C-alpha cells in the first residue's frame, strides 16, 4: 500500500482542475452519424468526431458487421495464433489495392500502429527526424524507440535538412557506413491545425539523404485526394507526379473515414513481413473481431465506389462552414481540410465556449494543453460529408453568437 502515491495523484488532479485542464468522459450514444444522445436522452448535434464520411450509420456498413458477427464476437487471439480471420486478409488486400502498394498489415488502433512500426523498425544507432506537431502516437513511438530523435520545426523543410546535415557532420562516418538509418516521420494531415505536410519536399530530402520516409495518413485517408487515397494522391492531383514509390510506409486508421476501429500500415512487402515478425504490438495483441474488420472493409468499398459523391459533399460542407465562421469574425486557422480550428486562447475560455455550445445542443471539443501550446486552446470542429447545410448554418450561428457574447463580457 502506498498512500504517498495516492496523495501525489490527487494533488496533480487538483492542479489540472484549477487550471481548467482536467479531462472527463461524457457518455454518448450516436443515433445517426451527426447526432447523439446522453444518458438523460438530450440530443446533440455533433461537430467533434472524426467520422468524416458519415459512414458509421450506413446500412451496408452495419449489415456487414452483423453478418460477420455470426463467426463470433471476438477473434479469440492474436493473428499469430487463432485470430487470423478471413476478413482481416481481405481488408489488407483491399487497402493495398486502394493505396497502390505491395502489402498492408492491420493493427488494433492507429495509435498502436505508430508505436509498433517505429519501435520495430528503428534501432540504437538510428536517427528519427520528427515534425514538431506530429500526433502523440508518433511522439510516443519515438520516445520508446532506442533511436536518437531530432524534432524539426513544423513543416519547415529547411530546418529538417539542417538537422540531417548536422547529424552527418557530427558523426565520424556517414549514416550508411555507421550501419545506421535515418527516418523522416510526419503526419499527412495534422490533427490539431488541419494543415497538410509538404510531401514533395520531404520526398526530395529523403531521396537526397537516403532516409526512410513514413507518412501518417490517419486524417488524410478518405479525406484528401481526388478519390480519398490521402496525401500522396493530393499532391499527384496538384503536380501530376505520383509519389507512392517514394513514401516507404503509409500509416492509417480504420476509425475515422473508414467508420470502424483499428489501424494499418502499408508499403513494400519487406517492411510488412519484418513487422509481422518483429512488431510487438502486432504479435502480442488480440486481433480485431471479424465484425469490426468487415465494417471497415465495407466502408472502404463504399468510398471506392462513391468517392466523388463523398468527397464533393465533404469539401462543400467544409467550405460553407469555414466561410461562415470567418465572416462571423472567428479566428479560424486557414486551411482546406475538414479539421477547422478556432483559436480561443486561454484554456478556461475554450472550456466556457464548449460548455455554452453544449447547452445549445452542439458538441464541439475544447482542445487544451498539452495537446496544443499554452494560450493556443481552441475549439476543434470536424466536418462530415453527412452534415446538412441546415446543421452547419445552425452551428455556425450559435458559435458566432456565443463568441460575441464572450467578447462583450470580457471587455
C-alpha positions in Angstrom: 0.0 0.0 0.0 1.4 3.4 -1.0 -0.6 6.4 0.5 2.0 8.8 -0.8 1.3 8.0 -4.4 -2.5 8.5 -3.9 -1.8 11.8 -2.3 0.5 12.9 -5.2 -2.1 11.9 -7.8 -4.8 13.8 -6.0 -2.6 16.9 -5.9 -1.9 16.7 -9.6 -5.6 16.2 -10.4 -6.5 19.2 -8.3 -3.9 21.3 -10.2 -5.3 20.2 -13.5 -8.8 21.1 -12.3 -7.7 24.5 -11.1 -6.0 25.3 -14.5 -9.1 24.2 -16.5 -7.1 21.2 -17.9 -9.0 18.4 -16.2 -10.3 15.8 -18.7 -13.6 13.9 -18.1 -15.5 11.2 -20.0 -19.0 12.0 -21.1 -21.0 9.0 -22.2 -22.8 9.3 -25.6 -24.9 7.1 -27.9 -24.9 8.0 -31.5 -28.4 7.8 -33.1 -27.1 8.9 -36.5 -23.7 10.0 -38.0 -24.3 13.6 -36.9 -26.5 13.3 -33.8 -26.0 11.7 -30.4 -27.9 11.5 -27.1 -26.6 11.5 -23.5 -27.9 9.3 -20.6 -30.7 11.7 -19.9 -31.8 11.5 -23.5 -30.8 15.0 -24.5 -30.0 15.2 -28.2 -26.8 16.8 -29.5 -25.6 17.9 -32.9 -22.0 16.6 -33.2 -19.2 18.6 -34.8 -16.3 16.9 -32.9 -15.9 13.4 -34.4 -13.5 12.0 -37.0 -16.3 10.3 -38.8 -15.5 12.3 -41.9 -17.7 10.5 -44.4 -20.5 9.7 -42.0 -20.3 6.0 -42.8 -20.8 4.7 -39.3 -24.5 4.6 -39.8 -24.6 3.5 -43.4 -26.9 0.5 -43.8 -24.3 -1.6 -45.7 -21.6 -1.0 -43.1 -23.9 -2.0 -40.2 -25.2 -5.1 -42.2 -21.6 -6.2 -42.9 -20.8 -6.1 -39.2 -23.9 -8.0 -38.3 -23.3 -10.7 -40.9 -19.6 -11.1 -39.8 -20.7 -11.5 -36.1 -22.0 -15.0 -36.8 -18.4 -16.1 -36.8 -18.1 -14.9 -33.2 -18.0 -11.6 -31.2 -14.2 -11.8 -30.8 -11.2 -13.1 -32.6 -10.1 -15.1 -29.6 -6.3 -14.5 -30.1 -3.6 -12.7 -31.9 -3.2 -13.1 -35.7 -0.2 -15.3 -34.9 -2.4 -17.8 -33.0 -6.1 -18.1 -33.6 -7.1 -14.5 -34.7 -6.2 -14.7 -38.4 -9.7 -14.2 -39.8 -10.5 -14.3 -43.5 -11.9 -10.8 -43.1 -8.6 -9.3 -42.0 -6.7 -10.7 -45.0 -9.5 -9.4 -47.3 -9.3 -5.9 -45.9 -5.5 -5.8 -46.1 -5.6 -6.8 -49.7 -8.3 -4.2 -50.3 -6.2 -1.4 -48.7 -3.1 -2.4 -50.7 -5.1 -2.1 -53.9 -6.6 1.2 -52.8 -3.2 2.7 -51.8 -1.4 1.0 -54.8 1.2 -0.6 -52.6 2.6 -4.2 -52.2 1.3 -5.1 -48.8 -0.7 -4.0 -45.7 -0.8 -5.0 -42.1 -3.7 -4.3 -39.7 -3.1 -3.2 -36.1 -5.7 -2.8 -33.2 -5.6 1.0 -33.3 -3.9 3.8 -35.2 -2.0 4.7 -32.1 -0.6 1.2 -31.7 0.3 1.1 -35.4 2.6 4.1 -34.9 4.1 2.6 -31.8 4.5 -0.8 -33.4 6.1 0.5 -36.6 8.5 3.0 -35.1 9.6 0.7 -32.3 10.2 -2.3 -34.6 12.0 -0.6 -37.4 14.3 1.8 -35.5 17.5 0.8 -33.7 20.0 2.3 -31.3 22.2 3.9 -34.0 19.3 5.3 -36.0 18.1 8.9 -36.1 14.4 9.9 -36.3 13.5 13.3 -37.7 10.0 14.1 -36.5 7.8 17.1 -37.2 7.1 19.3 -34.2 3.4 18.9 -34.5 3.2 15.2 -35.1 0.5 13.2 -33.4 1.0 11.9 -29.8 1.3 8.3 -31.1 4.3 9.3 -33.3 5.9 11.2 -30.4 5.4 8.2 -28.0 6.7 5.8 -30.7 9.9 7.8 -31.0 10.2 8.0 -27.2 10.1 4.2 -26.7 12.4 3.6 -29.5 16.2 3.4 -28.9 16.9 5.8 -31.8 18.0 9.4 -31.4 15.2 11.8 -32.0 15.5 15.2 -33.6 12.4 17.4 -33.9 12.2 19.8 -36.8 10.1 23.0 -36.9 6.6 22.4 -38.1 6.6 21.8 -41.9 10.0 23.6 -42.1 12.0 21.5 -44.6 15.0 23.9 -44.3 15.2 23.1 -40.6 14.8 19.4 -41.4 17.7 19.5 -43.9 19.8 21.4 -41.4 19.3 18.8 -38.7 20.1 16.0 -41.1 23.3 17.8 -42.2 24.2 18.4 -38.5 23.8 14.7 -37.8 26.1 13.7 -40.7 28.7 16.3 -39.7 28.8 15.2 -36.1 29.2 11.5 -37.0 32.8 10.4 -37.9 31.2 8.3 -40.6 28.1 8.8 -42.7 24.9 7.1 -41.6 25.3 4.2 -44.1 28.9 3.3 -43.1 27.9 3.6 -39.4 25.2 1.0 -40.0 22.5 3.4 -39.0 19.4 4.6 -40.7 17.7 8.0 -40.9 13.9 8.2 -40.7 11.7 11.1 -41.5 8.2 10.8 -39.9 5.4 13.2 -40.5 1.6 13.4 -40.3 0.0 13.8 -43.7 -2.8 15.9 -42.3 -2.0 17.4 -38.9 -4.8 16.6 -36.4 -4.8 19.9 -34.5 -4.3 22.5 -37.2 -5.7 20.5 -40.1 -2.8 21.5 -42.4 -1.1 19.3 -44.9 2.5 18.1 -44.9 4.9 19.3 -47.6 5.2 15.9 -49.1 7.2 16.7 -52.3 9.9 18.5 -50.3 10.0 15.6 -47.8 10.5 13.1 -50.6 13.2 15.2 -52.1 15.1 15.4 -48.8 14.5 11.7 -48.1 15.9 10.7 -51.5 19.0 13.0 -51.2 20.0 11.8 -47.8 18.9 8.2 -48.1 16.1 8.5 -45.4 13.2 6.2 -44.8 10.0 8.3 -45.2 6.9 7.4 -43.1 3.7 9.4 -43.5 0.8 9.0 -41.1 -2.4 9.4 -43.2 -4.9 8.9 -40.3 -6.6 12.2 -41.1 -5.9 12.1 -44.8 -7.3 8.7 -45.9 -10.8 9.2 -47.2 -10.4 12.9 -46.7 -8.0 14.4 -49.2 -7.0 13.4 -52.8 -9.4 13.2 -55.7 -10.6 9.7 -54.6 -9.7 9.9 -50.9 -6.4 8.0 -51.1 -4.7 10.6 -49.0 -1.6 12.8 -49.0 0.1 11.0 -52.0 -2.9 11.4 -54.2 -3.5 15.0 -53.0 -0.1 16.0 -54.4 -0.5 13.9 -57.5 -3.7 15.8 -58.3 -1.7 19.1 -57.9 1.6 18.2 -59.6 0.8 15.2 -61.8 3.7 13.4 -60.1 3.0 10.1 -58.3 5.0 9.9 -55.1 3.7 6.4 -54.0 7.1 4.7 -54.5 8.9 7.5 -52.7 6.9 7.0 -49.5 8.3 3.9 -47.8 5.3 3.4 -45.4 1.9 4.9 -45.1 0.1 4.6 -41.8 -3.6 4.9 -41.5 -6.7 4.2 -39.4 -9.9 2.4 -39.7 -11.6 4.5 -37.1 -12.1 7.8 -38.9 -13.2 8.0 -42.5 -13.5 4.2 -42.6 -16.1 4.2 -39.8 -14.8 1.3 -37.7 -11.9 0.6 -35.4 -8.2 -0.2 -35.9 -5.1 0.9 -37.7 -2.9 -0.2 -40.6 0.5 0.3 -42.2 1.1 -0.3 -45.9 4.1 -0.3 -48.2 6.8 -2.6 -49.5 6.4 -6.3 -48.8 9.8 -6.5 -47.0 8.7 -3.9 -44.4 5.4 -5.7 -43.8 7.0 -9.1 -43.5 9.5 -7.7 -41.0 6.7 -6.1 -38.9 4.8 -9.4 -38.8 7.9 -10.9 -37.2 9.2 -8.0 -35.0 6.4 -5.6 -34.1 5.4 -6.5 -30.6 2.0 -4.6 -30.6 1.0 -6.7 -33.6 2.4 -10.0 -32.3 1.1 -9.8 -28.8 -2.3 -8.2 -29.3 -5.6 -10.0 -29.7 -6.8 -9.4 -33.3 -9.8 -7.2 -34.1 -13.1 -9.0 -34.3 -14.4 -10.2 -37.7 -17.4 -7.7 -37.5 -15.1 -4.7 -36.8 -12.9 -5.6 -39.8 -15.9 -6.4 -42.1 -17.4 -3.0 -41.4 -14.2 -1.2 -42.3 -13.9 -3.2 -45.5 -17.4 -2.3 -46.5 -16.8 1.4 -45.7 -13.7 1.3 -47.9 -15.6 -0.3 -50.7 -18.3 2.5 -50.4 -15.5 5.1 -50.6 -14.0 3.4 -53.7 -17.4 3.2 -55.4 -18.7 6.7 -54.4 -15.6 8.8 -53.9 -16.8 11.7 -55.9 -20.1 12.0 -54.1 -18.5 11.7 -50.6 -15.5 14.0 -51.3 -17.6 16.6 -53.0 -20.0 16.7 -50.1 -17.2 16.8 -47.6 -15.4 19.6 -49.4 -18.6 21.6 -50.0 -19.6 21.4 -46.3 -16.1 22.4 -45.2 -16.1 25.5 -47.5 -19.5 26.5 -46.2 -18.5 26.2 -42.5 -15.2 28.0 -43.0 -16.7 30.9 -44.8 -19.5 31.3 -42.2 -17.0 31.3 -39.3 -14.5 33.7 -41.0 -17.3 36.1 -42.0 -18.5 35.9 -38.4 -15.2 37.2 -37.1 -13.8 34.0 -35.6 -10.0 33.4 -35.5 -10.0 30.3 -37.8 -6.7 28.8 -38.9 -6.6 28.9 -42.7 -6.8 25.5 -44.5 -8.8 23.3 -46.8 -9.3 20.1 -44.7 -12.5 19.4 -42.6 -10.5 20.0 -39.4 -11.4 23.6 -38.6 -9.6 25.0 -35.5 -11.0 28.2 -33.9 -8.2 29.7 -31.8 -9.7 30.9 -28.5 -6.5 31.4 -26.3 -6.8 30.6 -22.6 -8.0 27.1 -21.6 -10.7 28.4 -19.3 -12.2 30.5 -22.2 -12.2 27.5 -24.5 -13.9 25.4 -21.8 -16.6 28.0 -21.3 -17.1 28.3 -25.0 -17.5 24.5 -25.4 -19.9 24.3 -22.4 -22.1 27.0 -23.8 -22.3 25.2 -27.1 -23.3 22.1 -25.3 -26.1 24.0 -23.6 -27.3 24.9 -27.2 -27.3 21.2 -28.1 -24.0 21.2 -30.0 -20.9 19.2 -29.2 -17.6 20.7 -30.2 -14.4 19.7 -28.4 -12.3 22.2 -26.5 -8.6 21.3 -27.1 -6.3 22.5 -24.4 -2.6 21.9 -23.3 -0.8 19.6 -23.5 -2.5 18.8 -26.8 -1.8 22.3 -28.0 0.6 25.0 -26.7 -0.3 27.3 -23.8 -2.6 30.1 -24.8 -3.4 28.3 -28.0 -6.5 26.5 -26.7 -9.2 26.1 -29.4 -12.4 24.7 -30.5 -11.7 22.0 -33.0 -14.6 21.4 -35.4 -14.6 18.5 -37.7 -16.9 18.5 -40.7 -18.7 15.4 -42.1 -19.9 14.7 -45.6 -23.3 13.8 -43.9 -23.8 17.1 -42.2 -26.7 19.0 -43.8 -26.5 22.7 -44.8 -29.1 23.5 -42.1 -26.9 21.8 -39.4 -23.9 23.7 -40.5 -25.7 27.0 -40.6 -27.3 26.4 -37.2 -23.9 25.6 -35.6 -22.1 28.5 -37.2 -24.8 30.9 -36.0 -24.5 29.5 -32.4 -20.7 29.8 -32.4 -20.7 33.3 -33.7 -23.4 34.4 -31.1 -21.6 32.8 -28.2 -18.2 34.3 -29.3 -19.7 37.8 -29.5 -21.2 37.4 -26.0 -18.0 36.1 -24.5 -16.0 39.0 -26.1 -18.6 41.5 -24.8 -18.4 40.0 -21.3 -14.6 40.3 -21.3 -14.5 43.9 -22.3 
